[in-house]
Amino acid sequence: MKHLLSTHDLSIDNIVAILDTADHMTEINARPVAKVPALRGRTVASVFFEDSTRTRLSFESAAKRLSADTMTFSAASSSVNKGESLRDTIETLSAMGVDAFVVRHKSSGVPAAITQWTGASVINAGDGWHQHPTQALLDTYTITRSFGLKDSLQGRSIAIVGDIKHSRVARSDIDVFTRLGAEVILVAPPTLLPHNIATWGVKTASSIDEVVGKVDVLYMLRMQFERMDSGVIPGLAEYSSRFALTPARARLLSPHALVMHPGPMNRGIEMVVDPSDLPGSRILQQVANGVSVRMAVLFTILGGGATATLQQGVDA
Amino acid sequence: MSSSSIVIRGGTVVNPSGNEVADVRIVNGLIDAVGTGLQGDVILDAAGAYVSSGFVDLHTHLREPGKEEAETIETGSRAAALGGYTAVVAMPNTDPAQDSVMVVRFVRERGEAAGLCEVIPSGCITMGRNGANLVPYASLAAEGVHIFTDDGNGVQDPLLMRRALEYAAPLNVTLAQHCEVSRLTEGAVMHEGACCSSMGVPGWPAIAEELMLHRDIELVRLTGARMHFLHLSTKGSVELVRQAKADGLPVTAEVTPHHLALQDELLRGFDPLFKVNPPLRTAEDIEALKAGLIDGTIDAVATDHAPHAAHTKEQPLDAAPPGMLGLETALAVLNTAVNVDVRRIAEVMSWNPAQIAGVGDHQGRPIAVGEPANIAVWDTTSVWTVSRDELASRSKNTPYHGMEVRGRVRHTIFRGELVVQEGKALK
């Protein structure tokens, strides 16, 4: 695998292989010294044109635990503010010697565009409303491992609640979850659903109450405040009344049901309940798994053809 | 002007009265003879080709003044001549905009200086295309401006649009609308449909075009003023224009080659080359546009030739400007995409647009003795592969690079002068 731009680029076999590799990484992360030399001499540049804390730190931790060198570029403190073009930025960084770019951008399609201007691998760390493939992988890892599964979500129902339309997390998760056999239910007002989802193989529900007692996974999305300004929904109070996870609704969850959130959470808006009160919450587990899965992705992309196999890297 | 004679030999002459195989001789800027066995100083081979009046493009962005790094009036005129055009209507979204006598004169004079085709300046509907203040229609009409448009923007304010129609009507000019309700297309990148939905980009819904088209058809009904509709892109738009014409309203409409040939699916790779406004739409829309072109609902094929410097298209899809080249590929793309006969090609590429552009007294004329020699010689059978590196335009943003097309312009004669011979520009 040269790039990871979209979940659509991954076959089910690719997904299963990455999650299997992530199991090894989880084992490494549990060691007293959580570091292996697998990617020694490789350089990973995280290039974030849009603010992000957790995803950038997660990728950088992943790279460092595999002993890769890391470079960080963030638009706020860079020559982008002096008018440098995307192409020039990438070509400049590329000239410094980069093996993989980890790219976040507010515009859909930017990671794909960047592949024209560098010979390095490109990993999409979130582009616009389009894709966030490592989030889908870590979410799938979290769900499968929580249920003791390996390579399928057959028979499991997953409700994704909130602003689906503007969510790259939702687009990525829906693709992977449905291909692994899960029943996916999108819970949102119509103004926060994408158009033409008839072909997506999903169901929809118009309130969290319709799904909360029935699903195996309740996946809460962040409600973005700017949506209110653009008149997409009437107001936060009405939103919360139909789509927030409240303590009363949480009591209706199945005992085995998982509660997930990609973060950052809006407490009091979509998360009225305190997640630490929920036995089924996997929200912090998602963050921990994010490092393992991103290690697996980096190793899959940069480890191939290297002197180290995973075992050598692990055991050296 | 040279007094030597040019003979176009052995082609099929395409006229409103019918087709005939004949030689055509040109002397002193006029057609001097149409017949067989004609002799002259310069002989142009037209065997297997058609001889028609030169093409007239209702919709060309020449970018000068203001964006000369993308195109100049000279480079755009050369691209036009290579495409078989002997006249182009220069869109007014220049910088400064074509809202004053001074700018309009500049554009016309630069076109005359290039001498490759007739450059007909259009005027804005509103000053600086600001959607607020009317341009001096009478002063611009006195400069020969016939088409007025804020192309790139639709005129949003219905009161202003009504007044523009009422004011301009007695001046015998034509207002041309870019139909787009901008509130419905904020941030829009491509057609709102299944493709845009899965790509996660804001959509440009068909209704944004159709709402304004409907409004303006009703304003035409109210005011009696004539109106032309630019670059129709949706099935619903074709139906609205069809009905307006059935009602006897004085409306005309154009379609671009790219809206006849290319689908929104091409944007899946996020390549800004395929970003255009209005956006590429669906197979269903394409079929409706083709039907409208064939049945006469749509009067003209217009290129919306929109050059952009390479660096501006090397941006994220949402930031890159919309627009694609069209002049040098229009005939071939039309002929490849749509099953139209030769007469209809001449109609929609030359005769009708010449009337709409207000130059029907010297462009889009029959091939007959005494007529001005604005002539294109072209075929519908030559197969060639479009290469962005071989285009005369200063920009390279053709969506057809590497695509095999059928039909080619062989020679172009502008005011009696041979400007393109065997597909090569002579100046």
Interface residues (C-beta under 8 A of the other chain):
Chain A: S85 L86 R87 H105 S107 S108 G109 V110 A112 A113 D127 G128 W129 H130 Q131 R168 R171 P194 H195 N196 I197 T199 W200
Chain B: E192 G193 A194 C196 S197 S198 M199 G200 V201 G203 G269 F270 H311 E314 Q315 P316 L317 D318 A319
